[in-house]
């Protein structure tokens, strides 16, 4: 009874209607970035060195992804087939980042212009048409044209997921020691970054160059997201976080380039470069921090956050919130140690020691969120997810230590070792995301009970 009387109801925000206005294209951007990312992942996995997938099969798979993206547009939005058309057109534009790689010899301006005059309209027309067809089919499952996709939440979530894919791609670069396979930046072996031929993407060059392309996609998505949130979210602090994320991705891109060159230069010869392993470590850590900010942004922009969920008083609210944020801090320390270990080695005992602390605190924080909030399904699910993920991460860590023989970075790692260590790195990013979500949702759904003065 006391709980009900002291609860406070948070009114839903009116920043977005159930059916988005014509100028609110958050759902379209979400579908476009999600479809583009899925297409690129298909291409990445099918073209990875050692994979033998015929080019026609890759093309069919990508076209199927386009149709699937359109289907979701028609099924989950109130725009009908137009949603698939609009998102497909944007996918066609985003894919221009990689279409230049299909040119056999784009070594002079005339050939580049001629290639893009042909490829640009073809990409836009094909992607838009397939998106429209997919959405027309999907709209058969949504005859009432109900808007099931929350624009702001969907867009921020997709941007965060694309960043997780980028972290995976970066992990493979580190795991295979491919970070300096491309000696120049922002060019790639004298080619423009978006014109480097696919036929030359072999070995470590493939992993390093595709990592750069994924980074460009995430950078564009973050830029569009910042502009979108600035226009459609009245909360000043949320707009500030979105702009902060944009600043972070710019700094992250510059650090990634300076890791190769060592200084700002347009030189293309390896002898003129001064690669920095320290920047490589900072680049890896900062990428995880950027991902954490995007995850927090996705939470506060979700439909649930802005709904009328009740914030319940809890005697242990301060303890739970403190544990959640302390866990975030320890995880950042652990990710720093992991980055040092992958690049230089020598910190494995400390890394294992901190892992024990992460395990204990994660179990306590997750169990407390699950047990103390029977009336808050979001916190319960996050608590269970944290416990499951920390045990999975420990197993991945043990497997990674076995894979590298208990040493630091291997001189000649094979694909299996790189995949295992990258899985452990991505697992750390997911655990960080869960801890961030738990911390911000505790702030939203729990409030400490103030004891009356005696």
Residue pairs with C-beta under 8 A, 6 or more apart in sequence:
3 312
3 313
6 313
6 449
7 310
7 311
7 312
7 313
8 310
8 311
8 447
9 308
9 310
10 308
10 309
10 310
10 311
10 444
11 308
12 306
12 307
12 308
13 306
15 152
15 232
15 233
15 234
15 306
16 24
16 26
16 150
16 151
16 152
16 232
16 306
18 147
19 78
19 147
20 26
20 27
20 78
20 147
20 151
24 151
24 232
25 86
25 151
25 228
26 151
26 152
26 154
26 155
26 228
26 232
27 73
27 76
27 77
27 79
27 83
27 147
27 149
27 150
27 151
27 154
27 155
28 73
28 79
28 83
28 86
28 87
28 90
29 87
29 90
29 155
29 221
29 224
29 225
29 228
30 149
30 151
30 154
30 155
30 157
30 158
31 69
31 72
31 73
31 77
31 83
31 84
31 87
31 149
31 154
32 69
32 86
32 87
32 88
32 90
32 91
32 94
33 94
33 155
33 158
33 159
33 162
33 217
33 221
33 224
34 69
34 158
34 161
34 162
35 65
35 66
35 68
35 69
35 87
35 88
35 91
35 131
36 90
36 91
36 94
36 95
36 217
37 158
37 161
37 162
37 165
37 217
38 65
38 68
38 69
39 62
39 65
39 66
39 91
39 95
40 98
40 213
40 214
40 217
41 165
42 58
42 61
42 62
42 65
43 58
43 62
43 98
44 169
44 210
45 51
46 53
46 57
46 58
46 61
47 53
47 58
47 198
47 201
47 206
48 206
49 202
49 203
49 206
49 415
50 415
63 130
66 88
66 91
66 126
66 127
66 130
66 131
66 134
67 130
67 131
67 133
67 134
67 137
68 134
69 84
69 87
69 88
69 91
69 131
69 134
70 84
70 87
70 88
70 130
70 131
70 132
70 133
70 134
70 135
70 136
70 137
70 138
71 84
71 134
71 135
71 137
71 138
72 134
72 138
73 79
73 83
73 84
73 87
73 131
73 134
73 135
73 138
74 80
74 81
74 83
74 84
74 134
74 135
74 136
74 137
74 138
74 139
74 140
74 141
74 142
75 138
75 139
75 141
75 142
75 148
76 138
76 142
76 147
76 148
76 149
77 83
77 142
77 147
77 148
77 149
78 142
78 145
78 146
78 147
79 86
79 135
79 145
80 135
80 136
80 139
80 142
80 145
81 132
81 135
81 136
81 139
82 132
82 135
83 135
84 131
84 132
84 133
84 134
84 135
84 136
84 138
85 128
85 131
85 132
85 135
86 131
87 131
88 127
88 128
88 129
88 130
88 131
88 132
89 124
89 127
89 128
89 131
91 127
91 131
92 123
92 124
92 125
92 126
92 127
92 128
93 123
93 124
94 217
94 220
95 123
95 127
96 116
96 119
96 120
96 123
96 194
97 194
97 213
97 216
97 217
97 220
98 194
98 213
99 119
99 123
100 106
100 112
100 115
100 116
100 119
100 192
100 194
100 195
100 196
101 194
101 195
101 196
101 197
101 198
101 201
102 119
102 198
103 111
103 112
103 115
103 195
103 197
104 197
104 199
105 111
105 197
106 112
106 115
106 191
106 192
106 195
106 197
107 191
112 192
112 195
139 145
142 148
150 302
150 303
151 232
152 228
152 229
152 232
152 233
152 301
152 302
153 298
153 301
153 302
153 303
153 305
155 225
155 228
155 301
156 225
156 229
156 294
156 297
156 298
156 301
156 302
157 298
157 302
158 221
159 218
159 221
159 222
159 225
159 294
159 298
160 291
160 294
160 295
160 297
160 298
160 433
162 214
162 217
162 218
162 221
163 218
163 290
163 291
163 294
164 291
164 426
164 429
164 430
164 433
165 214
166 211
166 214
166 215
166 217
166 218
166 287
167 287
167 288
167 291
167 425
167 426
167 429
168 422
168 426
169 207
169 210
169 211
169 214
170 211
170 284
170 287
171 418
171 421
171 422
171 425
171 426
172 178
172 207
172 211
172 418
172 419
172 422
173 179
173 204
173 207
173 208
173 211
174 280
174 284
174 342
174 343
174 421
174 422
174 425
175 342
175 413
175 417
175 418
175 419
175 421
175 422
176 204
176 207
176 413
176 415
176 418
177 204
177 409
177 411
177 413
178 203
178 204
178 205
178 207
178 208
179 208
179 259
179 260
179 275
179 280
180 208
180 260
180 275
181 203
181 204
181 205
181 207
181 208
182 188
182 189
182 205
182 208
182 209
182 212
182 260
183 189
183 260
183 268
183 269
183 270
183 273
184 190
184 260
184 261
184 267
184 268
184 269
184 270
184 273
185 212
185 256
185 257
185 260
185 261
186 193
186 257
187 193
187 268
188 196
188 209
188 212
189 196
189 200
189 205
189 268
190 268
191 197
193 212
193 213
193 216
194 213
194 216
196 209
201 209
201 210
212 256
215 252
215 253
215 256
218 249
219 249
219 250
219 253
222 245
222 246
222 249
222 294
223 246
223 249
225 242
225 245
225 246
226 242
226 243
226 245
226 246
229 238
229 239
229 242
229 297
229 301
230 239
230 242
230 243
233 239
233 242
233 301
235 300
238 297
238 300
238 301
241 293
241 296
241 297
241 300
242 297
244 293
245 290
245 293
245 294
245 297
248 286
248 289
248 290
248 293
249 290
251 286
252 283
252 286
252 287
252 290
255 279
255 282
255 283
255 286
256 283
258 264
258 276
258 279
259 275
259 276
259 279
259 280
259 283
260 273
260 275
261 267
261 273
261 274
261 275
262 273
262 274
262 275
262 276
263 274
265 272
265 273
267 273
277 343
277 344
280 343
281 336
281 339
281 340
281 343
281 344
284 335
284 339
284 342
284 343
285 332
285 335
285 336
285 339
288 332
288 335
288 428
288 429
288 432
289 332
291 429
291 432
291 433
292 328
292 432
292 433
292 436
295 432
295 433
295 436
295 437
296 436
296 437
296 440
299 305
299 436
299 437
299 440
299 441
300 440
304 378
305 444
309 378
309 444
309 445
310 445
311 444
311 445
311 446
311 447
312 373
312 375
312 376
312 445
312 446
312 447
313 446
313 447
313 448
313 449
314 320
314 372
314 373
314 446
314 447
314 448
314 449
315 448
315 449
316 368
316 372
317 442
317 446
317 447
317 448
317 449
318 448
319 368
320 365
320 368
320 369
320 372
320 442
320 446
321 439
321 442
321 443
321 446
323 361
323 364
323 365
323 368
324 365
324 369
324 435
324 438
324 439
324 442
325 439
326 361
327 358
327 361
327 362
327 365
327 435
327 439
328 432
328 435
328 436
328 439
330 354
330 357
330 358
330 361
331 358
331 428
331 431
331 432
331 435
332 432
333 354
334 351
334 354
334 355
334 358
334 428
335 428
335 429
335 432
337 347
337 350
337 351
337 354
338 351
338 424
338 425
338 428
340 346
340 347
341 347
341 348
341 351
341 408
341 409
342 409
342 421
342 425
343 409
344 408
344 409
345 407
345 408
345 409
346 408
348 401
348 406
348 407
348 408
352 397
352 401
355 394
355 397
358 390
358 431
359 390
359 394
362 386
362 387
362 389
362 390
362 431
362 435
363 387
363 390
365 383
365 386
365 435
365 438
366 382
366 383
366 384
366 385
366 386
366 387
366 390
366 438
367 383
367 387
368 383
369 379
369 380
369 382
369 383
369 386
369 438
369 442
370 379
370 380
370 383
370 384
370 387
371 383
373 379
373 380
373 383
373 445
373 446
374 380
376 445
376 446
378 441
378 445
379 438
379 441
379 442
379 445
379 446
382 434
382 437
382 438
382 441
383 438
385 434
386 431
386 434
386 435
386 438
389 427
389 430
389 431
389 434
390 431
392 427
393 424
393 427
393 428
393 430
393 431
396 420
396 423
396 424
396 427
397 424
399 420
399 424
400 420
400 421
400 423
400 424
403 416
403 417
403 420
403 421
404 410
404 413
404 417
404 421
410 417
413 421
